Amino acid sequence: MTFRPHIYSSQEIDIYGNYMEFMEREKENLMAVKDVEFNKFKKDVDVLLVKICGFNSDDLPDAPWYDYFDSEMSALDAIDTAIVDQWFDMPGLEEMYYAYVGQLEGV
């Protein structure tokens, strides 16, 4: 019996390369999921705003909707915050909001 030496071809292995690519893909997927959730939140805000005052969020001055979403506010709480912080100078909007909330509560 004769033995032949085995010839190994060695290649550099980057053990973190695939992991980093994997994490980047996961981050993109997570961003995509968060974007979908934000779009649903924004749609909920628009539906409520149309019920309250007949306008959607694009018709009113800008408000930091993504910050409200990121703070895990409900759509109604986000509108309340926007009225207090951003739309305080819009006549009648606060009254329409509280009238709508009063209807929801049955007051």
Order of alpha helices (4+ residues) and beta strands (2+ residues): alpha-alpha-alpha-alpha
